[in-house]
Amino acid sequence: MPEMKKATLILAVLFALPALAQSQKDLEKPAMRGDYQAQRNLAYSFVAPMKGENLNPVAGCAWYLVILKSGSPRVDVTDTNNATLYCDRLSQTEKIAAHGKADELVRRIYKR
């Protein structure tokens, strides 16, 4: 791997670690205020929880869907890919629940 790419990857990981270390409870408030990165971190925390956190694939999918519906200019292909990856793992019943939860969250967060 070229040195520049390696350095960029190391910096990205170092900057991401503090955000990933936040608990689901800590991430919920900024996520509910529409904070894009908090929403991403919260979604990921539900599908790949750290020790002591709650595994909740339906909530993870719901938060990935919220991100796609947020209208944030920061939304990119990785967000679409995350929603596809984690929502496709759910049963049909779970997908319906995730979409319902996402719609409820979008109404609460963005007053739509």
DOZA-250412 format. One record per residue: residue number from 1; chain; x, y, z of N, C-alpha, C, O in turn. Coordinates in nm, 2 decimals, always signed. Layout:
N
NUM,A,X,Y,Z,X,Y,Z,X,Y,Z,X,Y,Z
...
***
This chain:
112
1,A,+0.09,-0.12,+0.00,+0.00,+0.00,+0.00,+0.09,+0.12,+0.00,+0.18,+0.13,+0.08
2,A,+0.07,+0.21,-0.09,+0.15,+0.34,-0.09,+0.14,+0.41,+0.04,+0.04,+0.40,+0.11
3,A,+0.25,+0.47,+0.08,+0.26,+0.54,+0.21,+0.15,+0.64,+0.23,+0.10,+0.65,+0.35
4,A,+0.11,+0.72,+0.13,+0.01,+0.82,+0.15,-0.12,+0.76,+0.18,-0.20,+0.81,+0.27
5,A,-0.16,+0.65,+0.11,-0.29,+0.59,+0.14,-0.28,+0.53,+0.28,-0.38,+0.53,+0.35
6,A,-0.17,+0.47,+0.32,-0.16,+0.41,+0.45,-0.18,+0.52,+0.56,-0.25,+0.50,+0.66
7,A,-0.11,+0.63,+0.54,-0.12,+0.74,+0.64,-0.27,+0.80,+0.65,-0.31,+0.83,+0.75
8,A,-0.33,+0.81,+0.53,-0.47,+0.85,+0.53,-0.56,+0.76,+0.60,-0.65,+0.80,+0.68
9,A,-0.54,+0.63,+0.58,-0.62,+0.53,+0.65,-0.60,+0.53,+0.80,-0.70,+0.52,+0.88
10,A,-0.48,+0.55,+0.84,-0.44,+0.55,+0.99,-0.51,+0.68,+1.05,-0.57,+0.67,+1.16
11,A,-0.50,+0.79,+0.98,-0.57,+0.91,+1.03,-0.72,+0.90,+1.04,-0.78,+0.94,+1.14
12,A,-0.78,+0.83,+0.94,-0.92,+0.81,+0.94,-0.96,+0.73,+1.06,-1.06,+0.76,+1.13
13,A,-0.89,+0.62,+1.09,-0.92,+0.53,+1.20,-0.90,+0.61,+1.33,-0.99,+0.60,+1.42
14,A,-0.79,+0.68,+1.34,-0.77,+0.76,+1.47,-0.88,+0.86,+1.50,-0.92,+0.87,+1.61
15,A,-0.93,+0.93,+1.39,-1.03,+1.02,+1.41,-1.17,+0.96,+1.44,-1.25,+1.01,+1.51
16,A,-1.19,+0.84,+1.39,-1.31,+0.77,+1.41,-1.32,+0.70,+1.54,-1.44,+0.68,+1.59
17,A,-1.21,+0.66,+1.60,-1.22,+0.59,+1.73,-1.29,+0.66,+1.84,-1.38,+0.59,+1.91
18,A,-1.27,+0.79,+1.87,-1.35,+0.85,+1.97,-1.50,+0.84,+1.95,-1.58,+0.82,+2.04
19,A,-1.54,+0.86,+1.82,-1.69,+0.86,+1.79,-1.74,+0.72,+1.81,-1.85,+0.70,+1.86
20,A,-1.66,+0.62,+1.77,-1.71,+0.48,+1.78,-1.71,+0.43,+1.93,-1.78,+0.34,+1.96
21,A,-1.63,+0.50,+2.01,-1.63,+0.46,+2.15,-1.75,+0.52,+2.23,-1.77,+0.48,+2.35
22,A,-1.83,+0.61,+2.17,-1.94,+0.66,+2.24,-2.05,+0.55,+2.25,-2.07,+0.47,+2.16
23,A,-2.12,+0.56,+2.36,-2.23,+0.46,+2.38,-2.35,+0.49,+2.30,-2.37,+0.61,+2.25
24,A,-2.44,+0.40,+2.29,-2.56,+0.42,+2.22,-2.64,+0.53,+2.28,-2.70,+0.61,+2.22
25,A,-2.64,+0.53,+2.42,-2.71,+0.64,+2.49,-2.65,+0.78,+2.46,-2.72,+0.87,+2.44
26,A,-2.52,+0.78,+2.45,-2.45,+0.91,+2.42,-2.48,+0.96,+2.28,-2.49,+1.08,+2.25
27,A,-2.49,+0.86,+2.19,-2.52,+0.90,+2.05,-2.66,+0.93,+2.02,-2.69,+1.00,+1.92
28,A,-2.75,+0.89,+2.10,-2.89,+0.91,+2.07,-2.93,+1.06,+2.07,-3.01,+1.10,+1.98
29,A,-2.89,+1.13,+2.16,-2.93,+1.28,+2.16,-2.88,+1.35,+2.04,-2.97,+1.41,+1.97
30,A,-2.75,+1.35,+2.00,-2.72,+1.42,+1.88,-2.78,+1.36,+1.75,-2.81,+1.43,+1.66
31,A,-2.80,+1.23,+1.75,-2.87,+1.16,+1.64,-3.01,+1.22,+1.63,-3.06,+1.24,+1.52
32,A,-3.08,+1.23,+1.74,-3.22,+1.29,+1.74,-3.22,+1.44,+1.70,-3.33,+1.49,+1.67
33,A,-3.11,+1.50,+1.71,-3.10,+1.64,+1.67,-3.06,+1.65,+1.52,-3.05,+1.76,+1.47
34,A,-3.04,+1.54,+1.45,-3.01,+1.54,+1.31,-2.87,+1.53,+1.28,-2.83,+1.56,+1.17
35,A,-2.78,+1.50,+1.38,-2.64,+1.50,+1.36,-2.60,+1.37,+1.27,-2.62,+1.26,+1.31
36,A,-2.56,+1.40,+1.15,-2.53,+1.29,+1.05,-2.44,+1.19,+1.11,-2.47,+1.07,+1.10
37,A,-2.32,+1.23,+1.16,-2.22,+1.13,+1.20,-2.27,+1.06,+1.32,-2.25,+0.94,+1.33
38,A,-2.34,+1.12,+1.41,-2.40,+1.05,+1.53,-2.50,+0.94,+1.48,-2.51,+0.83,+1.53
39,A,-2.58,+0.98,+1.38,-2.68,+0.88,+1.32,-2.60,+0.76,+1.26,-2.64,+0.65,+1.28
40,A,-2.49,+0.79,+1.19,-2.41,+0.68,+1.13,-2.36,+0.59,+1.24,-2.36,+0.47,+1.23
41,A,-2.30,+0.65,+1.34,-2.24,+0.58,+1.45,-2.34,+0.50,+1.53,-2.32,+0.38,+1.57
42,A,-2.46,+0.56,+1.55,-2.56,+0.49,+1.62,-2.61,+0.37,+1.54,-2.63,+0.26,+1.60
43,A,-2.64,+0.39,+1.42,-2.68,+0.28,+1.33,-2.58,+0.16,+1.34,-2.62,+0.05,+1.36
44,A,-2.45,+0.19,+1.32,-2.35,+0.09,+1.33,-2.35,+0.02,+1.46,-2.32,-0.10,+1.47
45,A,-2.37,+0.10,+1.57,-2.36,+0.04,+1.70,-2.47,-0.06,+1.73,-2.45,-0.16,+1.80
46,A,-2.58,-0.05,+1.66,-2.69,-0.15,+1.67,-2.66,-0.28,+1.59,-2.71,-0.38,+1.62
47,A,-2.59,-0.27,+1.48,-2.56,-0.39,+1.40,-2.43,-0.45,+1.44,-2.41,-0.57,+1.41
48,A,-2.34,-0.38,+1.50,-2.21,-0.44,+1.54,-2.17,-0.38,+1.68,-2.08,-0.30,+1.69
49,A,-2.25,-0.41,+1.78,-2.23,-0.34,+1.91,-2.10,-0.38,+1.98,-2.05,-0.48,+1.97
50,A,-2.05,-0.28,+2.05,-1.94,-0.30,+2.14,-1.98,-0.37,+2.26,-2.10,-0.38,+2.29
51,A,-1.89,-0.41,+2.35,-1.93,-0.49,+2.47,-2.02,-0.40,+2.55,-2.00,-0.29,+2.58
52,A,-2.13,-0.47,+2.59,-2.23,-0.40,+2.68,-2.34,-0.33,+2.60,-2.43,-0.28,+2.67
53,A,-2.33,-0.31,+2.47,-2.43,-0.24,+2.40,-2.53,-0.34,+2.34,-2.51,-0.46,+2.34
54,A,-2.64,-0.29,+2.30,-2.75,-0.37,+2.25,-2.74,-0.40,+2.10,-2.72,-0.31,+2.02
55,A,-2.75,-0.53,+2.07,-2.76,-0.57,+1.93,-2.90,-0.56,+1.89,-2.99,-0.62,+1.96
56,A,-2.93,-0.48,+1.79,-3.07,-0.45,+1.75,-3.07,-0.42,+1.60,-3.07,-0.31,+1.56
57,A,-3.06,-0.53,+1.52,-3.05,-0.51,+1.37,-3.17,-0.43,+1.31,-3.15,-0.36,+1.21
58,A,-3.29,-0.44,+1.37,-3.40,-0.36,+1.32,-3.37,-0.21,+1.34,-3.40,-0.13,+1.26
59,A,-3.33,-0.18,+1.46,-3.29,-0.04,+1.49,-3.18,+0.01,+1.40,-3.18,+0.13,+1.36
60,A,-3.08,-0.07,+1.38,-2.97,-0.03,+1.29,-3.02,+0.00,+1.15,-2.98,+0.10,+1.10
61,A,-3.10,-0.09,+1.10,-3.16,-0.07,+0.97,-3.24,+0.06,+0.97,-3.23,+0.14,+0.87
62,A,-3.32,+0.08,+1.07,-3.40,+0.20,+1.08,-3.32,+0.33,+1.07,-3.35,+0.42,+1.00
63,A,-3.21,+0.33,+1.15,-3.12,+0.45,+1.15,-3.05,+0.47,+1.02,-3.04,+0.58,+0.97
64,A,-3.01,+0.36,+0.95,-2.96,+0.37,+0.82,-3.06,+0.43,+0.72,-3.02,+0.51,+0.63
65,A,-3.18,+0.39,+0.73,-3.29,+0.45,+0.65,-3.31,+0.60,+0.68,-3.34,+0.68,+0.59
66,A,-3.31,+0.63,+0.81,-3.32,+0.77,+0.85,-3.22,+0.86,+0.78,-3.24,+0.97,+0.73
67,A,-3.09,+0.81,+0.78,-2.98,+0.88,+0.71,-3.02,+0.91,+0.57,-3.00,+1.02,+0.52
68,A,-3.07,+0.80,+0.50,-3.10,+0.82,+0.36,-3.22,+0.92,+0.34,-3.22,+0.99,+0.24
69,A,-3.31,+0.93,+0.44,-3.42,+1.02,+0.42,-3.39,+1.16,+0.48,-3.48,+1.25,+0.48
70,A,-3.27,+1.18,+0.54,-3.24,+1.30,+0.61,-3.23,+1.43,+0.53,-3.26,+1.54,+0.57
71,A,-3.19,+1.41,+0.40,-3.16,+1.52,+0.32,-3.03,+1.58,+0.34,-3.00,+1.69,+0.28
72,A,-2.95,+1.52,+0.42,-2.81,+1.57,+0.45,-2.73,+1.57,+0.32,-2.73,+1.47,+0.25
73,A,-2.65,+1.68,+0.30,-2.56,+1.68,+0.18,-2.44,+1.58,+0.20,-2.37,+1.55,+0.10
74,A,-2.43,+1.53,+0.32,-2.32,+1.43,+0.35,-2.35,+1.29,+0.31,-2.26,+1.21,+0.31
75,A,-2.48,+1.26,+0.28,-2.52,+1.13,+0.25,-2.45,+1.09,+0.12,-2.45,+1.17,+0.02
76,A,-2.39,+0.97,+0.12,-2.32,+0.92,+0.00,-2.35,+0.78,-0.03,-2.43,+0.71,+0.04
77,A,-2.27,+0.72,-0.12,-2.30,+0.58,-0.16,-2.27,+0.48,-0.05,-2.34,+0.38,-0.04
78,A,-2.18,+0.52,+0.05,-2.16,+0.43,+0.16,-2.29,+0.42,+0.25,-2.31,+0.31,+0.31
79,A,-2.36,+0.52,+0.26,-2.49,+0.52,+0.33,-2.59,+0.43,+0.26,-2.66,+0.35,+0.33
80,A,-2.60,+0.44,+0.13,-2.69,+0.35,+0.06,-2.65,+0.21,+0.07,-2.73,+0.12,+0.09
81,A,-2.52,+0.19,+0.06,-2.47,+0.05,+0.07,-2.49,-0.01,+0.21,-2.53,-0.12,+0.23
82,A,-2.47,+0.08,+0.32,-2.50,+0.03,+0.45,-2.65,-0.01,+0.47,-2.68,-0.11,+0.53
83,A,-2.74,+0.08,+0.42,-2.88,+0.05,+0.43,-2.91,-0.08,+0.36,-2.98,-0.17,+0.42
84,A,-2.86,-0.10,+0.24,-2.88,-0.22,+0.17,-2.83,-0.34,+0.24,-2.90,-0.44,+0.26
85,A,-2.70,-0.33,+0.29,-2.64,-0.45,+0.35,-2.71,-0.49,+0.48,-2.75,-0.61,+0.50
86,A,-2.74,-0.39,+0.57,-2.80,-0.43,+0.70,-2.95,-0.45,+0.69,-3.00,-0.53,+0.77
87,A,-3.02,-0.38,+0.60,-3.16,-0.41,+0.59,-3.19,-0.54,+0.52,-3.29,-0.60,+0.55
88,A,-3.11,-0.57,+0.42,-3.13,-0.70,+0.35,-3.12,-0.82,+0.44,-3.16,-0.93,+0.40
89,A,-3.05,-0.81,+0.55,-3.03,-0.92,+0.64,-3.16,-0.95,+0.72,-3.16,-1.06,+0.78
90,A,-3.25,-0.86,+0.72,-3.37,-0.88,+0.80,-3.48,-0.96,+0.73,-3.48,-0.97,+0.61
91,A,-3.56,-1.02,+0.81,-3.68,-1.09,+0.76,-3.78,-0.98,+0.71,-3.76,-0.86,+0.74
92,A,-3.88,-1.02,+0.63,-3.97,-0.93,+0.58,-4.05,-0.86,+0.69,-4.07,-0.73,+0.68
93,A,-4.08,-0.93,+0.79,-4.15,-0.86,+0.91,-4.06,-0.76,+0.98,-4.11,-0.65,+1.01
94,A,-3.93,-0.79,+0.99,-3.84,-0.70,+1.05,-3.81,-0.58,+0.96,-3.80,-0.47,+1.01
95,A,-3.81,-0.60,+0.83,-3.80,-0.49,+0.74,-3.91,-0.39,+0.75,-3.89,-0.27,+0.75
96,A,-4.03,-0.44,+0.76,-4.15,-0.36,+0.78,-4.14,-0.28,+0.91,-4.17,-0.16,+0.91
97,A,-4.10,-0.34,+1.01,-4.08,-0.27,+1.14,-3.97,-0.17,+1.13,-3.99,-0.06,+1.18
98,A,-3.86,-0.19,+1.06,-3.76,-0.10,+1.05,-3.80,+0.02,+0.97,-3.77,+0.14,+1.00
99,A,-3.88,+0.00,+0.86,-3.93,+0.11,+0.78,-4.02,+0.20,+0.86,-4.02,+0.32,+0.85
100,A,-4.11,+0.13,+0.94,-4.20,+0.21,+1.03,-4.13,+0.29,+1.13,-4.16,+0.41,+1.15
101,A,-4.03,+0.23,+1.19,-3.95,+0.30,+1.29,-3.87,+0.42,+1.23,-3.86,+0.53,+1.28
102,A,-3.82,+0.40,+1.11,-3.75,+0.50,+1.04,-3.84,+0.62,+1.00,-3.81,+0.74,+1.02
103,A,-3.96,+0.59,+0.96,-4.06,+0.70,+0.93,-4.09,+0.77,+1.05,-4.10,+0.90,+1.05
104,A,-4.11,+0.70,+1.17,-4.14,+0.77,+1.29,-4.02,+0.86,+1.34,-4.04,+0.97,+1.38
105,A,-3.90,+0.81,+1.32,-3.78,+0.89,+1.36,-3.77,+1.01,+1.27,-3.74,+1.12,+1.32
106,A,-3.79,+1.00,+1.14,-3.78,+1.11,+1.05,-3.88,+1.22,+1.09,-3.85,+1.34,+1.08
107,A,-4.01,+1.18,+1.12,-4.11,+1.27,+1.16,-4.06,+1.35,+1.29,-4.08,+1.47,+1.30
108,A,-4.01,+1.28,+1.38,-3.97,+1.34,+1.51,-3.85,+1.43,+1.49,-3.84,+1.54,+1.55
109,A,-3.75,+1.38,+1.41,-3.62,+1.46,+1.40,-3.64,+1.58,+1.31,-3.60,+1.69,+1.34
110,A,-3.71,+1.56,+1.19,-3.71,+1.66,+1.09,-3.85,+1.73,+1.08,-3.87,+1.81,+0.99
111,A,-3.94,+1.69,+1.17,-4.07,+1.76,+1.18,-4.14,+1.75,+1.04,-4.21,+1.84,+1.00
112,A,-4.13,+1.63,+0.98,-4.20,+1.60,+0.85,-4.31,+1.50,+0.87,-4.38,+1.47,+0.77
***
